[in-house]
Amino acid sequence: MHIARHTFGNIAGDTIHPFMLQKLYRHSDLKTTLNYQANFIHKEADDALDSVVNF
């Protein structure tokens, strides 16, 4: 279950609104959701790698 939760967080990235994620994760505090989801948002690093490697 833990791996599934992290996989979902990684796929969701920043495409799902934080309030919806809060409901989906069943977090009582939005700050918990934002802190948790911050671990899965790597857009800046991905863009930097893409500019160098350009896949």
Phi and psi in degrees as a GROMACS rama.xvg file:
@    title "Ramachandran Plot"
@    xaxis  label "Phi"
@    yaxis  label "Psi"
@TYPE xy
-61.6056  -43.9256  HIS-2
-65.469  -39.535  ILE-3
-62.4418  -40.6706  ALA-4
-63.8366  -43.2134  ARG-5
-69.5758  -36.3994  HIS-6
-62.9532  -44.2744  THR-7
-60.5115  -45.8408  PHE-8
-59.2868  -40.4921  GLY-9
-67.5034  -43.075  ASN-10
-67.7832  -40.6955  ILE-11
-64.1665  -38.036  ALA-12
49.1042  -122.878  GLY-13
-113.926  25.0214  ASP-14
-90.1621  -19.068  THR-15
-107.012  133.544  ILE-16
-57.5546  139.094  HIS-17
-55.0134  -35.3226  PRO-18
-66.1741  -37.1093  PHE-19
-68.8591  -41.3929  MET-20
-60.7977  -39.4929  LEU-21
-57.7129  -43.4428  GLN-22
-66.2546  -43.6131  LYS-23
-65.758  -39.9131  LEU-24
-79.1187  -14.6725  TYR-25
61.8318  40.1767  ARG-26
-84.1158  138.373  HIS-27
-80.5014  -22.8084  SER-28
-120.894  130.924  ASP-29
-61.5376  -33.5236  LEU-30
-58.8708  -37.14  LYS-31
-61.4902  -44.8396  THR-32
-63.177  -45.732  THR-33
-63.9179  -42.1446  LEU-34
-65.2423  -42.4827  ASN-35
-64.0268  -47.5547  TYR-36
-71.116  -24.8194  GLN-37
-59.7224  -24.7435  ALA-38
-69.2317  -15.3043  ASN-39
-112.788  -0.0745756  PHE-40
-101.99  111.095  ILE-41
-128.692  29.9596  HIS-42
-58.3024  -43.8272  LYS-43
-63.4838  -44.0547  GLU-44
-66.0395  -40.9368  ALA-45
-62.1027  -42.9682  ASP-46
-64.3953  -39.568  ASP-47
-63.3653  -44.4354  ALA-48
-64.333  -40.6655  LEU-49
-62.0666  -35.8489  ASP-50
-68.5566  -25.3744  SER-51
-91.3837  -49.0819  VAL-52
-88.0765  -36.3018  VAL-53
52.9128  62.88  ASN-54
